[in-house]
């Protein structure tokens, strides 16, 4: 028999329907009720990537602030937008002295740096919370549950320990744990700093090298050579103490940007020998740019938004669109899914949160492309006007195209030969007349439209009034008065 007993794997299944994951017990078998510890150093990630590396900081800041600034939308079960709701108020002002963009920027930044982000709901259990707070991920611990779901969370800081309980079957509770996918951990997400770590180390080392090069006069070191001194027949080198004193004086008098170009003064049999490596050979800028590209790739940020030198107005626009479509929107969708499962049900069934993509300026090229494609499909007759308006997220409307004044004139001219039906159908299709108007009213409206291109409501009313009260001689109504009326 082995050291570990696996008898729990061979127990008979319960007679009722099993709703928990079959692998959940295996995941939790070695620590039910105990915190699951992470081996990653969050403090190191935050220090090296966010505080010390300009490229990683820029990537994290760009993603987090962009995602947090996206406007919220709320829909009911039928898909209708709700413009005012307590949930929207909570997201805009989640806590005292805390704006919604501030809180969610921290949520996204924690998720990028740590791979995990935690939101605390303050208020009655399973009821609408009064406040939302974000918690530092390095202080949080997942309490392992028996079915593969967390049964609680622990927060420890400055000797203070607090625990929140969670439903062991669903994981639902006052803490929302949002995490990135991690192929090697069952409880914690993987930080995006991990795949970027080598690039960050290379970039930091290159920056340190260039800083040291600047401190040494922006050029490589040389050699201070003490020639042997002949004493009789013997050649004696300088004593060790003389060499140390010369090195100290050289550093004090000639190191640093303030001493750059200062002449060297030696006494005795001493000369300066410059090294054969030039500053160009020692330049690490190329290596820094390569490391910066690796960092940008790990975070999913187009490098030309961070690394200067290759950007233009057109490719910056394309790069911003790529940043949103490939990186920010998928990250926002992950957070939205968590909020729709954890927060929205507390305010009522059927509520769904989303963001207003039409208010995001970086996505304008996508909207332009969609509008162009939809209009082309409509003009080719592949979709009707209702489908086109639906595709462009417009409400139903009878008139989509502008009516043709020349065609209206032609149809009016043949009324005596072919009848009123063609003109009436054309006018109705564009909403120029209603369904219950007379033939005389249709002709009058057609004349008014031709004269004014697009008659105003006042012009249409005047034309219809004249059509109902024709001239005494039985001729057509005089429309001359319409020309004297103001047009919109």
Secondary structure, 3 states (H helix, E strand, C coil): CCCCCCHHHHCCCCCCCCCCCCCHHHHHCCCCCCEECCCCCHHHHHHHHHHCCHHHHHHHHHHHHHHHCCCEEEECCCCCECCCCHHHHHHHCCECCECHHHHHHHHHHHHHHHCEEEEEEECCCCCCCCEEEEECHHHEEEEECCCCCEEEEEEEECCEEEEEEECCCCCCECEEEEECCCCCCCCCCCCHHHHHHHHHHHHHHHHHHHHHHHHCCCCCCEEEEECCEEECCEEECCCHHHHHHHHHHHHHHHCCHHHCCCCCCCCCCEEEEECCCCCCCCCCHHHHHHHHHHHHHHHCCCHHHCCCCCCCHHHHHHHHHHHHHHHHHHHHHHHHHHHHHHCHHHHCCCCEEEECHHHCHHHHHHHHHHHHHHHHHHHCCCCCHHHHHHHCCCCCCCCCCCCCHHHHHHHHHCHHHHCCHHHHHHHHHCCCCCCCCCHHHHHHHHHHHHHHCCCCHHHHHHHHHHHHCCCCCCCCCCCHHHHHCCCC
